[in-house]
Amino acid sequence: MLKRYPLNQSPLYRLRGKGQFASVVGITFAESLQLVDSNSYRVFVNQKNREIQHPTGHLKVVHGRIAALLKRIELPDYVFSQKGRSYVENARMHVDQTPLVKTDVSTFYPSTTHAMVWRMFSKLFDCADDIAGQLADICCYSRRHLPTGSPLSGYVAFFASQPMFDEVNDRAVTSGCLMTLFVDDIAISGTRANKQLLTQIRHVVRDHGHQTKDKKSLTFAATTVKTVTGVVVTAAEVKLPNRRHLAIRTARQQLADAPANDVLQLKKQLAGRILEARQIL
């Protein structure tokens, strides 16, 4: 089982010298200077037409080490995108006959800038300024923003924005509501989860240098069926969305009509969709 500890017990906390840096990060300060240009990334556009920046070579190893250190840090209880929890549990927290509001942080990783990451290591982790700067250089693509294809991006994005998420959670609690977070998806339920609260939350996100989208910032009445992290939420239970029922039916039909050489792959695809459905149901 993964042993977690408070942030101030992390090896990354309060790094002051280059010797400490080398011991914790696994690379000397001088060597790290050679890894921070765009040549250390494989850049491509995925099927969703999004640019992916994937660290390669030695930088990939360093990113993995930093990610492994960050994942051991204890997270606030409102965070459900962590080991031992899931997007389904995140949705289940909002099963009740109460209003709900939700929004998300637009382009979370690319909008987490080098300056935000530097501030995270300098202020939250209390590292020396030069160490914080070099850690930010290592973590960011071309010294601009978090890469979209690195194992460390999810952890760094959260810690860089933890003051923002903590403030959102404080607003929710003050309103007598419950907030959950799954990566960049914010959901708040309770009797006072209304448009006014949603507007306040969006302003908090904006004040911290991020943005939210109108079409993903929604309010739900108490008696309305809601969707949270892709799961249907009712007053009594969570349900499988219609599109996932359709995906299972489609996979079964494809399997029935498939030539022999496609059967194994389609069986795996169907099994995955059924397993996911069982997690929800």
C-alpha positions, 0 to 999 in steps of 0.5 A, spaced: 500 500 500 502 507 498 504 510 504 502 517 504 505 523 508 504 530 509 506 535 504 512 538 509 514 531 510 516 530 502 523 530 500 521 535 495 519 540 501 524 545 503 530 544 498 535 549 499 541 547 495 544 543 489 546 537 493 539 536 496 536 537 489 541 532 486 539 527 491 532 528 491 531 529 483 536 524 481 540 528 477 545 534 478 543 541 477 548 542 471 545 536 468 538 538 469 539 544 465 540 540 458 533 537 459 529 543 459 528 544 451 523 542 447 527 537 444 526 533 450 519 532 448 515 528 442 510 532 440 504 530 436 496 531 435 491 526 438 485 523 435 481 529 439 485 534 435 489 536 442 497 537 442 500 532 446 507 533 449 510 527 451 517 527 455 522 522 452 529 520 454 532 522 461 527 527 462 521 522 462 525 518 467 526 525 471 518 526 470 517 519 473 521 520 479 518 527 481 511 524 479 512 518 484 514 523 490 508 527 489 503 522 489 505 520 496 503 527 499 496 527 502 491 530 499 485 534 501 478 529 502 475 533 497 480 530 491 477 524 488 482 523 483 487 519 487 489 512 488 483 508 492 478 513 489 474 513 482 470 518 478 464 513 480 465 514 488 466 522 486 459 522 483 456 518 488 458 523 493 452 527 490 446 522 490 441 526 494 435 530 492 438 537 492 441 542 487 447 541 484 452 546 480 458 544 476 464 547 472 471 545 470 478 548 469 479 549 461 485 546 458 487 545 465 495 543 464 496 548 458 493 553 463 498 551 468 503 556 467 511 556 468 510 562 473 504 558 477 509 552 478 515 556 480 510 559 485 508 552 487 515 550 489 517 556 492 511 558 496 507 551 497 514 547 498 518 552 501 524 551 496 530 556 495 528 560 489 533 558 484 531 550 486 524 552 485 526 555 478 529 549 476 524 545 478 519 549 474 523 549 468 524 541 468 516 540 469 514 545 464 514 544 456 519 549 453 518 553 460 511 555 458 506 550 461 505 543 464 506 538 458 499 534 456 503 528 456 507 527 462 506 523 468 507 529 473 502 534 470 496 531 474 500 532 481 503 538 479 497 542 476 493 540 483 498 543 487 499 549 483 492 550 484 491 548 491 490 555 494 484 556 488 481 549 490 481 550 497 478 557 496 472 553 492 471 548 497 471 553 503 466 557 499 462 551 498 462 549 506 460 556 508 454 555 504 453 548 507 454 544 501 459 539 499 464 539 494 468 534 490 474 535 485 476 530 480 482 532 476 479 539 474 471 537 474 468 541 480 461 539 483 458 542 489 451 539 491 447 542 497 440 546 498 444 553 497 448 550 490 445 555 486 447 560 480 449 565 485 454 560 488 456 558 481 458 565 479 462 566 485 466 559 484 467 561 477 470 568 479 475 564 484 477 560 478 478 566 474 482 570 480 487 565 480 489 565 473 484 560 470 478 560 466 471 556 466 467 555 460 459 557 459 457 550 456 460 546 462 458 551 468 451 548 469 446 548 475 441 542 476 435 543 480 434 538 486 429 533 482 433 533 476 437 527 474 444 530 474 451 528 471 457 528 475 464 526 471 460 522 466 455 518 471 448 519 472 446 521 479 439 521 481 436 522 488 437 515 490 443 512 486 448 512 480 446 510 473 449 508 467 448 513 462 445 512 455 451 513 451 454 507 455 448 502 454 449 504 447 456 503 447 455 496 450 450 494 445 454 496 439 460 492 441 456 486 442 453 487 435 460 488 432 463 482 436 457 478 433 458 480 426 466 480 426 471 476 422 475 471 426 481 475 426 478 481 430 474 477 435 479 477 440 480 485 440 473 486 440 472 481 446 477 485 450 473 492 448 466 489 450 469 486 457 472 493 458 465 496 457 462 491 461 467 492 467 466 500 467 458 499 467 459 494 473 463 499 477 457 504 476 452 499 477 
